[in-house]
Amino acid sequence: MDQINWTNEIESRKLDLLVDTQNLLKIKSVMDEENSTEQAPFGEGVKKALDYMLELGKKDNFTVKSVDHVAGHIEMGEGKELIGILCHVDVVPEGDGWASDPFGAEIRDGKIFARGAVDDKGPTMAAYYAMKTIRELGLPLNKRVRMIIGTDEESDWRCVDRYFETEEMPTIGFAPDADFPIINAEKGIWDFALIQEPSSESDKGEVEIIDFSSGRRTNMVPDYASARVKLADPSTLTTQFTAYLKKHSLKGNAAIERDEALLELEGVSAHAMEPNNGVNAGLYLAAFLSELPLSAHAKTYFTFIQDQLLGDTRGNRLNIAFSDEITGELTLNAGKFSYSSRGEGMIGFSMRYPVTFDWEANKLKLEQQLPDFTVVTNSHSTPHYVDSDSFLIQTLKRVYEEETGEQADLLSIGGGTYARSLKEGVAFGPLFPGSEDIAHQKDEYIDIDDMLRAAAIYAHAIYELAK
């Protein structure tokens, strides 16, 4: 068989790929368990996105299967061995400040703008068209290729947990959900909360924090925070707040209603794997509140945030900072906050820690050195690492270098991809070196030319792995 020009094959399918990508992006597939049903456990939007992909696979004559409406797969090829392509169609909440409808999938300047464009609906469609191209070319495969589609990747991964309870585990595979060239090491991810018990004291302080909240997910830097504050003369507080915003070059608003002030502060959202890419609204508003004459209970909560967390995303002040040569520095994102004068205080974190970090020992250290808080683990995923000499990595290296003419260096990340669901799985694109990564940020986009390049690389890689 003559050598296949994968770039030309994908280019010939460009219009269909773009239409299908836009249609998928227009589905608001944000987790919505409050309105869940038996047919849509994670909400109607998430199920609609999963069904869209499965219907596409059915129309194109792939073998498709839904698993309890939380996951599914699209499969082609024959053989005993199974290669997995692990994708997800759920997205984080859109956040504020977009230049266009976050679910409008608008094309401008050679990019598609939408929540999920690069994480992970655009890459999912690129990988799907890679499979579709191979199938339409009638290329013989000695292994089965299965795209596994999850719907809970941005939360608790219950979709893949449920999927692999009954479905076959691929021998090897990749997730098109990060960076090129090849990511063979992923940090451990610890989602946990510090809980402060409700106060038994009657003292409310000169200034009472009625409620304070910020953040939707621990895996995002919160871009908004608000607090309702009660005091004798709220006008003095709003003046202080305005000066605080100006000092730190922040945006916000203060309003007065009788003896209460409503304080709002705007930040900049970013992915939890690098909190320094954002501006944490919760941390900044908490730091302002910490300087007020509060009750002892409130003072403990807000002063902890000011002293231990603001300006430190590496865990230095908590005495858990760590780094290794494989995966770099530990990062700590405070992503959710809640406090009320009547209830408990809570700070929710997403920690991304290096491969050689002793999680058990450092978890114990935190528990011992924080007597005012209880450490509660919500979820924990251990680090993931694939040896550079494996057949999977050597094949992907060769394909990437042939398609791009660039060296395929091995990378590590602080994000967690579905690749870690496999014993031998790696993250493989779609972002090329030097590309802007705005996953989880406003105005998220995928570059159309890069999406086409990625699809060509995926098609070549899938064929080489499965032929």
C-alpha positions as CSV (number, residue, x, y, z in Angstrom):
1,M,0.0,0.0,0.0
2,D,1.3,3.5,-0.9
3,Q,2.1,5.7,2.0
4,I,-0.9,7.5,3.2
5,N,-1.0,11.3,3.4
6,W,-3.0,11.6,6.6
7,T,-3.0,15.4,6.4
8,N,-4.7,15.4,3.0
9,E,-7.2,12.7,4.2
10,I,-8.3,14.8,7.2
11,E,-8.4,18.0,5.1
12,S,-10.8,16.4,2.7
13,R,-13.2,15.8,5.7
14,K,-12.7,19.3,7.2
15,L,-16.2,20.7,6.7
16,D,-17.9,17.7,8.2
17,L,-15.5,17.7,11.1
18,L,-16.2,21.3,11.9
19,V,-20.0,20.9,11.7
20,D,-19.9,17.9,14.0
21,T,-17.6,19.7,16.4
22,Q,-19.8,22.8,16.5
23,N,-22.9,20.7,17.1
24,L,-21.2,18.9,20.0
25,L,-19.9,22.1,21.5
26,K,-23.4,23.7,21.5
27,I,-24.6,21.1,24.0
28,K,-24.3,22.4,27.5
29,S,-22.9,19.3,29.1
30,V,-22.2,20.6,32.6
31,M,-22.8,18.2,35.5
32,D,-26.4,18.7,36.8
33,E,-27.1,16.1,39.4
34,E,-29.8,18.2,41.0
35,N,-32.0,17.5,38.0
36,S,-30.7,13.9,37.4
37,T,-33.0,11.1,36.3
38,E,-32.5,7.3,35.8
39,Q,-31.9,8.0,32.1
40,A,-29.6,11.0,32.8
41,P,-27.7,10.4,36.0
42,F,-25.5,13.4,35.5
43,G,-28.1,15.7,33.9
44,E,-29.8,16.0,30.5
45,G,-27.0,18.0,29.0
46,V,-24.3,15.5,29.8
47,K,-26.4,12.6,28.5
48,K,-27.3,14.6,25.3
49,A,-23.5,15.0,24.5
50,L,-22.9,11.3,25.1
51,D,-25.8,10.3,22.9
52,Y,-24.7,12.7,20.2
53,M,-21.3,10.9,19.9
54,L,-22.9,7.4,20.0
55,E,-25.5,8.4,17.4
56,L,-22.6,9.7,15.2
57,G,-20.8,6.4,15.6
58,K,-24.0,4.4,14.8
59,K,-24.6,6.5,11.6
60,D,-21.0,5.8,10.5
61,N,-21.4,2.1,11.0
62,F,-19.2,1.7,14.0
63,T,-20.1,-0.7,16.9
64,V,-21.5,1.4,19.7
65,K,-22.6,0.8,23.3
66,S,-24.0,2.9,26.1
67,V,-23.2,1.9,29.7
68,D,-25.9,3.1,32.1
69,H,-26.1,6.4,30.3
70,V,-22.8,7.5,32.0
71,A,-20.3,6.2,29.5
72,G,-20.1,4.5,26.2
73,H,-17.9,3.4,23.4
74,I,-17.4,3.4,19.6
75,E,-15.4,0.5,18.2
76,M,-13.9,-0.7,15.0
77,G,-11.4,-3.5,13.9
78,E,-10.9,-7.1,14.8
79,G,-8.6,-9.1,17.0
80,K,-7.9,-10.1,20.5
81,E,-6.0,-7.0,21.6
82,L,-7.9,-3.8,22.4
83,I,-6.5,-0.2,22.0
84,G,-8.3,2.5,23.9
85,I,-8.9,6.1,23.0
86,L,-10.2,7.7,26.2
87,C,-12.2,10.9,25.8
88,H,-14.9,12.9,27.7
89,V,-17.8,15.1,26.7
90,D,-18.6,16.7,30.1
91,V,-17.3,20.3,30.6
92,V,-16.7,22.5,33.6
93,P,-19.2,25.4,34.2
94,E,-18.7,28.2,31.8
95,G,-17.9,31.0,34.2
96,D,-18.3,34.7,33.4
97,G,-16.9,37.3,31.1
98,W,-17.0,35.5,27.7
99,A,-16.8,37.6,24.5
100,S,-19.4,35.3,22.9
101,D,-21.9,32.7,23.9
102,P,-19.8,29.9,25.7
103,F,-22.1,27.4,24.0
104,G,-22.4,29.2,20.7
105,A,-19.4,27.5,19.1
106,E,-18.6,30.6,17.2
107,I,-15.8,30.5,14.6
108,R,-13.6,33.6,14.4
109,D,-10.0,34.2,13.6
110,G,-9.5,30.5,12.7
111,K,-10.7,29.3,16.1
112,I,-13.8,27.7,17.5
113,F,-14.8,29.4,20.8
114,A,-16.8,27.4,23.3
115,R,-16.6,25.8,26.7
116,G,-15.1,22.4,26.1
117,A,-13.5,23.4,22.8
118,V,-10.1,22.1,23.9
119,D,-11.2,20.2,27.0
120,D,-12.3,17.8,25.6
121,K,-14.9,18.0,22.9
122,G,-12.7,19.3,20.1
123,P,-10.0,16.7,20.6
124,T,-12.7,14.0,21.0
125,M,-14.1,14.9,17.6
126,A,-10.5,15.0,16.1
127,A,-9.9,11.4,17.4
128,Y,-13.3,10.3,16.1
129,Y,-12.5,11.6,12.6
130,A,-9.2,9.8,12.8
131,M,-11.1,6.5,13.4
132,K,-13.6,7.5,10.7
133,T,-10.8,8.1,8.2
134,I,-9.2,4.8,8.8
135,R,-12.5,3.0,8.4
136,E,-13.5,4.8,5.2
137,L,-10.1,4.0,3.7
138,G,-10.8,0.3,4.4
139,L,-7.4,-0.2,6.1
140,P,-7.0,-3.7,7.6
141,L,-6.5,-3.8,11.4
142,N,-5.3,-6.7,13.5
143,K,-6.5,-5.1,16.8
144,R,-9.7,-3.6,17.9
145,V,-9.8,0.2,18.4
146,R,-12.3,1.6,20.9
147,M,-13.1,5.2,21.7
148,I,-14.3,5.2,25.3
149,I,-16.4,8.3,26.1
150,G,-16.8,9.5,29.7
151,T,-19.2,12.0,31.2
152,D,-17.8,12.7,34.7
153,E,-14.1,13.4,34.0
154,E,-14.4,17.0,35.4
155,S,-15.8,15.7,38.7
156,D,-15.3,12.3,40.2
157,W,-14.6,9.9,37.3
158,R,-17.6,7.7,38.3
159,C,-18.2,7.2,34.5
160,V,-15.0,5.2,33.9
161,D,-15.3,3.5,37.3
162,R,-18.7,2.2,36.2
163,Y,-17.6,1.5,32.7
164,F,-14.8,-0.8,33.7
165,E,-17.0,-2.7,36.1
166,T,-18.4,-4.6,33.1
167,E,-16.4,-3.6,30.1
168,E,-13.0,-4.8,28.8
169,M,-9.9,-2.9,29.9
170,P,-7.7,-1.9,26.8
171,T,-4.2,-3.2,26.7
172,I,-2.8,0.2,25.7
173,G,-4.2,3.5,24.7
174,F,-4.1,7.3,24.8
175,A,-6.2,10.3,25.9
176,P,-6.4,13.2,23.5
177,D,-6.8,15.6,26.4
178,A,-3.6,17.5,27.1
179,D,-0.4,18.4,25.2
180,F,1.8,17.1,22.4
181,P,4.3,15.5,22.1
182,I,3.6,12.7,24.7
183,I,2.7,12.9,28.4
184,N,3.9,9.8,30.1
185,A,3.7,11.1,33.7
186,E,0.8,12.6,35.5
187,K,0.8,14.0,39.1
188,G,-1.3,12.5,41.8
189,I,-4.5,14.4,42.4
190,W,-5.9,14.8,45.9
191,D,-9.3,16.5,46.3
192,F,-9.8,17.4,49.9
193,A,-11.5,19.9,52.2
194,L,-10.6,21.6,55.5
195,I,-13.7,21.7,57.7
196,Q,-14.1,24.1,60.6
197,E,-16.9,23.0,63.0
198,P,-19.7,25.5,63.7
199,S,-19.1,27.9,66.5
200,S,-20.6,27.4,70.0
201,E,-19.8,30.9,71.0
202,S,-22.4,33.7,71.2
203,D,-19.9,36.4,70.3
204,K,-20.5,37.7,66.8
205,G,-17.8,40.3,66.8
206,E,-18.2,44.0,65.8
207,V,-18.5,42.8,62.2
208,E,-20.5,39.6,61.5
209,I,-19.9,37.5,58.4
210,I,-23.4,36.3,57.6
211,D,-22.2,34.2,54.7
212,F,-19.1,34.0,52.4
213,S,-18.8,31.8,49.4
214,S,-16.6,31.3,46.3
215,G,-15.9,28.7,43.7
216,R,-17.9,25.9,41.9
217,R,-15.2,23.2,41.5
218,T,-11.9,22.5,43.3
219,N,-10.3,22.0,39.9
220,M,-10.8,25.6,38.9
221,V,-9.4,28.8,40.3
222,P,-12.6,30.7,41.4
223,D,-13.4,33.8,39.4
224,Y,-16.0,35.2,41.8
225,A,-16.5,35.6,45.5
226,S,-19.2,37.3,47.6
227,A,-19.9,38.0,51.3
228,R,-22.8,39.5,53.2
229,V,-21.5,41.4,56.2
230,K,-23.4,42.9,59.1
231,L,-22.2,45.9,61.1
232,A,-23.4,49.2,62.6
233,D,-22.1,51.4,59.8
234,P,-21.7,49.5,56.6
235,S,-20.7,52.6,54.6
236,T,-17.3,52.6,56.3
237,L,-16.8,49.0,55.2
238,T,-17.6,49.7,51.6
239,T,-15.1,52.5,51.6
240,Q,-12.4,50.2,52.9
241,F,-13.3,47.6,50.3
242,T,-13.1,50.0,47.5
243,A,-9.6,51.1,48.6
244,Y,-8.6,47.4,48.9
245,L,-9.7,46.6,45.4
246,K,-7.7,49.6,44.1
247,K,-4.6,48.6,46.0
248,H,-4.6,45.1,44.5
249,S,-5.8,46.1,41.0
250,L,-8.9,44.0,41.4
251,K,-12.5,44.5,40.2
252,G,-15.5,44.2,42.5
253,N,-18.6,45.9,43.9
254,A,-20.0,46.9,47.3
255,A,-23.7,47.5,48.0
256,I,-25.5,48.6,51.2
257,E,-28.9,47.4,52.4
258,R,-29.8,48.7,55.9
259,D,-27.2,47.3,58.3
260,E,-25.7,44.9,55.8
261,A,-23.0,45.2,53.1
262,L,-22.8,42.9,50.1
263,L,-19.2,42.6,48.9
264,E,-18.4,41.0,45.5
265,L,-15.0,40.4,44.0
266,E,-14.0,39.3,40.5
267,G,-11.0,37.0,39.8
268,V,-9.7,35.1,36.8
269,S,-10.5,31.5,36.3
270,A,-7.8,28.9,35.4
271,H,-7.2,25.2,35.7
272,A,-6.2,23.9,39.1
273,M,-3.0,22.3,37.8
274,E,-1.4,25.8,37.6
275,P,-3.3,28.1,40.0
276,N,-0.8,30.9,39.2
277,N,-2.5,31.3,35.8
278,G,-5.6,32.7,37.5
279,V,-6.6,35.2,40.2
280,N,-8.3,33.6,43.1
281,A,-11.3,35.7,44.0
282,G,-12.0,33.6,47.2
283,L,-8.5,34.1,48.6
284,Y,-8.5,37.9,48.0
285,L,-12.0,38.5,49.5
286,A,-11.2,36.3,52.5
287,A,-7.9,38.2,53.1
288,F,-9.9,41.5,53.2
289,L,-12.4,40.0,55.7
290,S,-9.6,38.7,57.9
291,E,-8.5,42.2,58.9
292,L,-12.0,43.1,60.3
293,P,-13.0,42.9,64.0
294,L,-14.6,39.5,63.7
295,S,-15.7,36.8,66.2
296,A,-12.9,34.4,67.3
297,H,-14.5,31.7,65.1
298,A,-14.6,33.8,62.0
299,K,-11.1,35.2,62.7
300,T,-9.7,31.7,62.8
301,Y,-11.2,30.8,59.4
302,F,-10.3,34.0,57.5
303,T,-6.9,34.5,59.1
304,F,-5.9,31.0,58.1
305,I,-6.7,31.8,54.5
306,Q,-4.8,35.1,54.6
307,D,-1.7,33.7,56.4
308,Q,-1.4,30.2,54.9
309,L,-2.9,30.3,51.4
310,L,-2.9,33.8,49.8
311,G,0.1,34.0,47.4
312,D,1.3,30.5,48.0
313,T,0.1,27.8,45.5
314,R,3.0,25.4,46.3
315,G,2.2,24.5,49.9
316,N,5.3,26.2,51.4
317,R,3.5,27.7,54.4
318,L,1.6,24.5,55.1
319,N,5.0,22.7,55.1
320,I,4.1,20.3,52.3
321,A,6.0,21.8,49.4
322,F,7.7,19.2,47.2
323,S,9.3,18.7,43.8
324,D,10.9,16.0,41.8
325,E,12.6,15.7,38.4
326,I,9.9,13.6,36.8
327,T,6.8,15.7,37.5
328,G,8.1,19.0,38.9
329,E,6.4,21.0,41.8
330,L,3.4,20.2,43.9
331,T,0.6,22.7,43.3
332,L,-2.3,23.5,45.6
333,N,-5.5,25.2,44.5
334,A,-8.1,26.5,47.0
335,G,-11.1,26.2,44.7
336,K,-14.2,26.3,47.0
337,F,-15.0,28.4,50.0
338,S,-18.0,28.6,52.3
339,Y,-18.5,30.2,55.7
340,S,-21.6,31.3,57.6
341,S,-22.1,32.6,61.1
342,R,-24.5,29.8,61.8
343,G,-22.6,26.9,60.3
344,E,-19.3,25.4,59.5
345,G,-16.4,26.9,57.5
346,M,-15.1,25.0,54.5
347,I,-12.1,25.3,52.1
348,G,-12.0,22.8,49.3
349,F,-8.7,22.0,47.6
350,S,-7.2,20.3,44.6
351,M,-3.6,19.2,45.2
352,R,-1.5,18.0,42.3
353,Y,1.5,16.2,43.7
354,P,4.7,14.7,42.1
355,V,5.2,11.0,41.4
356,T,7.7,10.5,44.3
357,F,5.7,12.5,46.9
358,D,4.7,10.5,50.0
359,W,1.0,11.3,50.1
360,E,0.1,9.3,53.2
361,A,2.8,10.9,55.3
362,N,2.0,14.4,54.2
363,K,-1.8,13.9,54.7
364,L,-1.0,12.9,58.3
365,K,1.3,15.9,58.7
366,L,-1.6,18.2,57.6
367,E,-4.0,16.6,60.0
368,Q,-1.6,17.0,62.9
369,Q,-0.7,20.6,62.3
370,L,-4.2,22.0,61.7
371,P,-6.0,21.6,65.0
372,D,-8.8,24.0,64.0
373,F,-9.8,22.1,61.0
374,T,-10.7,18.5,60.1
375,V,-9.1,17.1,56.9
376,V,-11.7,15.3,54.7
377,T,-10.7,13.4,51.6
378,N,-13.2,13.7,48.8
379,S,-11.3,11.8,46.2
380,H,-7.7,10.6,45.5
381,S,-6.0,9.5,42.4
382,T,-2.4,8.2,42.6
383,P,0.3,9.4,40.1
384,H,0.6,7.7,36.7
385,Y,3.8,6.8,34.9
386,V,4.6,4.8,31.7
387,D,8.1,3.7,30.8
388,S,9.7,5.5,27.9
389,D,10.8,2.2,26.2
390,S,7.3,0.8,25.9
391,F,5.8,-0.1,22.5
392,L,3.1,2.5,23.0
393,I,5.5,5.4,23.5
394,Q,8.0,4.4,20.9
395,T,5.2,4.1,18.3
396,L,3.7,7.5,19.2
397,K,7.1,9.1,19.2
398,R,7.8,7.8,15.7
399,V,4.4,8.9,14.4
400,Y,4.6,12.4,15.9
401,E,8.1,13.0,14.5
402,E,7.1,11.8,11.0
403,E,4.0,14.0,11.0
404,T,5.5,17.1,12.4
405,G,9.2,16.9,11.7
406,E,9.8,17.8,15.4
407,Q,11.3,15.8,18.2
408,A,8.8,14.0,20.4
409,D,9.9,14.9,23.9
410,L,8.3,13.2,26.9
411,L,6.4,15.4,29.3
412,S,4.7,15.4,32.7
413,I,1.6,17.3,33.8
414,G,-0.3,18.3,36.9
415,G,-3.6,17.7,35.2
416,G,-5.3,14.3,35.3
417,T,-6.4,12.6,32.1
418,Y,-8.3,9.4,31.5
419,A,-5.0,7.9,30.4
420,R,-4.3,7.1,34.1
421,S,-7.3,4.7,33.9
422,L,-5.1,2.4,31.9
423,K,-2.1,0.5,33.1
424,E,-0.3,1.6,30.0
425,G,-1.9,4.8,28.8
426,V,-0.6,8.3,28.0
427,A,-2.0,11.7,27.2
428,F,-1.4,12.6,23.5
429,G,-2.2,16.1,22.4
430,P,-4.1,18.1,21.2
431,L,-2.1,21.2,22.2
432,F,1.1,21.7,20.2
433,P,4.3,23.1,21.9
434,G,3.9,26.9,22.3
435,S,0.1,26.9,22.0
436,E,-2.0,28.8,24.5
437,D,-3.7,26.6,27.1
438,I,-7.0,28.2,28.3
439,A,-8.9,25.1,29.4
440,H,-11.3,26.0,32.2
441,Q,-10.8,29.7,31.4
442,K,-13.2,32.2,29.7
443,D,-13.1,32.4,25.9
444,E,-11.8,28.8,25.6
445,Y,-11.0,27.8,22.1
446,I,-9.4,25.3,19.8
447,D,-7.4,26.4,16.8
448,I,-8.9,24.8,13.7
449,D,-5.6,24.2,11.9
450,D,-4.2,22.6,15.0
451,M,-7.3,20.4,15.4
452,L,-6.9,19.1,11.8
453,R,-3.1,18.5,12.5
454,A,-4.0,16.6,15.6
455,A,-6.6,14.5,13.8
456,A,-4.0,13.5,11.2
457,I,-1.5,12.5,13.9
458,Y,-4.3,10.5,15.7
459,A,-5.2,8.7,12.5
460,H,-1.6,7.8,11.8
461,A,-1.0,6.7,15.4
462,I,-4.1,4.6,15.6
463,Y,-3.3,2.8,12.4
464,E,0.3,2.1,13.5
465,L,-0.8,0.8,16.9
466,A,-3.6,-1.4,15.4
467,K,-2.3,-2.6,12.0
